[in-house]
Amino acid sequence: MHDADRRATEARWLELTRHLLPAAAPERGWPVRADHCFQRIFLDNACDGVWYDHIAGRPAYARADPVILDRAVALAEAALAGDADLPLLNRRSLTWRKLRASGG
């Protein structure tokens, strides 16, 4: 991914997770409203597990492999479009975190 492409992808990520998704949350009845919750959900699902087991450092979006970041943005776009089940993605993320915390 070229620098310009990376910057554009990161800018879209921030627009989605900081502005568009939190604004849509109340009318859609989503279980989360905060930007960091949306970021957790989409990064965890893009990684198929807790993101900090796959991405070294913070902010995660800036250090994520381009494939992971593209996957996370695509999931966020799909949720905004109504094509991804955000409550389901949230439950998956929380389950991975509970398993990790319990050592399972």
ABEGO torsion letter per residue (X at the ends): XBAAAAAAAAAAAAAAAAAAAAAAAAAAGBABABAAAAAAAAAAAAAGEBAAAABBEOBAAAABBAAAAAAAAAAAAAAAAGABBAAAAAAAAAAAAAAAAAGX
